[in-house]
Amino acid sequence: MKKLLLIRHAKATHESGYIDFERPLTQSGLQDAATMAGRLKQYTYTPQLLLSSPALRTISTANVFSQHLAVPVAEEIKRIYEADEHDLVEIVEQLPNEYDFIGLVGHNPGISQLLYYLSGQIQDMPTCALALMEFNIDKWTDIKTDSGKLVYFDYPKN
């Protein structure tokens, strides 16, 4: 069985002066990331590996999760930035099989599209939302549309 945790980056600034790739998290975004990481820890949902877009807001979100969950720093994958569900499916299919539980920190609309593609569940992924899916597969290459079961969904309710 494989598990995939989708995490949308926490709330980032919309102030002028930043290019999109370099937008930092807001103070409330940092707090939301810590809160959501705490909720995962409470349920003992701890991925073995975190993958993240290299954009500042996603890698910052991933860093909060790695610190709170005591997992290694996220591996940055350039293709996650601005990826649609097809790009993200290709990334998931190439995940190392030695890991059964992987977290992917990304952006909308791709992260919401991936959730729908893999689980058939229509869920908007607000900032810092979490969606955990389980797959009855042995290899990541066996992942396909509607093959995942959404077992946990949560987001900061401000």
C-alpha positions in Angstrom: 0.0 0.0 0.0 1.2 3.5 -0.9 0.1 6.8 0.7 0.4 10.2 -0.8 -0.1 13.4 1.2 -0.9 16.5 -0.8 -0.1 19.8 0.9 -0.9 23.1 -0.7 1.6 25.8 0.4 0.5 28.1 3.2 -0.7 31.7 2.8 1.9 33.9 1.0 2.1 37.6 0.7 0.5 39.4 -2.3 2.5 42.6 -1.6 4.1 44.2 -4.6 7.9 44.0 -5.0 8.0 40.2 -5.2 8.1 38.0 -8.3 5.7 35.1 -7.9 8.4 32.5 -7.4 9.9 34.5 -4.5 6.7 35.4 -2.5 7.3 34.6 1.2 4.8 33.2 3.6 2.8 35.6 5.7 2.9 35.3 9.5 -0.5 33.7 9.5 0.8 31.3 6.8 3.7 30.2 9.0 1.2 29.7 11.9 -1.2 27.7 9.7 1.7 25.5 8.5 2.7 24.8 12.1 -0.9 24.1 13.1 -1.5 21.7 10.2 1.8 19.9 10.8 0.7 19.5 14.4 -2.6 17.9 13.3 -0.7 15.4 11.2 1.6 14.6 14.1 -1.5 14.1 16.3 -2.9 11.5 13.9 0.6 10.0 13.4 0.5 10.7 9.7 4.2 11.2 9.0 5.5 10.9 5.5 8.9 9.3 5.0 9.8 11.8 2.3 8.7 15.3 1.4 8.9 16.7 -2.1 8.4 20.4 -2.8 8.3 23.0 -5.5 11.3 25.2 -5.1 9.2 28.4 -4.9 9.9 30.2 -1.6 6.3 29.8 -0.3 6.3 26.0 -0.9 9.7 25.2 0.3 9.0 27.4 3.4 5.8 25.4 4.0 7.7 22.1 3.6 10.4 23.3 6.0 7.8 23.9 8.7 6.4 20.4 8.2 9.8 18.7 8.2 10.7 20.4 11.4 7.4 19.6 13.2 7.3 16.0 11.9 11.0 15.4 12.4 11.5 14.2 8.8 14.3 15.1 6.4 14.2 18.5 4.6 12.1 18.4 1.5 13.6 17.5 -1.8 13.0 20.3 -4.4 11.5 19.3 -7.7 11.4 22.2 -10.3 8.5 20.6 -12.2 6.1 20.9 -9.3 6.1 24.7 -9.8 3.3 25.6 -12.2 2.5 21.9 -12.8 -0.9 20.7 -13.9 -2.3 17.3 -12.8 -0.6 15.5 -15.8 2.8 16.8 -14.8 2.1 15.9 -11.2 1.0 12.4 -12.1 4.2 11.9 -14.0 6.2 13.0 -10.9 4.2 10.6 -8.7 4.8 7.7 -11.1 8.5 8.3 -10.8 8.6 8.3 -7.0 11.1 5.8 -5.4 9.3 2.6 -4.5 11.3 2.2 -1.3 9.0 4.9 0.2 5.4 4.0 1.0 4.4 7.4 2.3 5.3 10.6 0.5 4.3 14.2 1.0 4.1 16.5 -2.0 4.0 20.3 -1.3 2.6 22.2 -4.3 0.4 24.9 -5.8 -3.1 25.3 -7.0 -4.7 24.6 -9.4 -2.5 21.6 -10.0 -2.7 20.2 -6.4 -6.5 20.3 -6.4 -6.6 18.8 -9.9 -4.3 16.0 -8.8 -6.5 15.2 -5.9 -9.5 14.9 -8.2 -7.6 12.9 -10.8 -6.4 10.4 -8.3 -9.4 10.1 -5.9 -12.4 11.4 -7.9 -13.0 13.7 -5.0 -13.9 17.3 -5.8 -12.2 19.3 -3.1 -10.9 22.8 -3.3 -7.4 22.9 -1.6 -7.3 26.2 0.2 -3.9 27.4 1.4 -2.2 24.9 3.7 -4.8 22.2 3.0 -3.9 18.6 3.5 -5.3 15.6 1.6 -4.1 12.1 2.4 -4.8 9.3 -0.1 -4.2 5.6 0.1 -3.5 3.4 -2.9 -3.8 -0.4 -3.0 -0.6 -0.6 -5.1 3.0 -1.8 -4.6 4.7 0.5 -7.1 4.2 4.2 -7.8 4.1 3.4 -11.5 0.7 1.6 -10.9 -1.0 4.8 -9.9 -3.9 5.8 -12.1 -7.1 7.9 -12.2 -9.5 7.2 -9.4 -7.1 4.7 -7.8 -6.8 6.6 -4.5 -9.0 6.6 -1.5 -9.2 10.0 0.3 -8.7 9.1 4.0 -8.0 12.5 5.5 -8.7 16.1 4.4 -8.2 19.2 6.5 -7.3 22.8 6.2 -6.9 25.9 8.5 -10.3 27.3 9.3 -9.6 31.0 9.9 
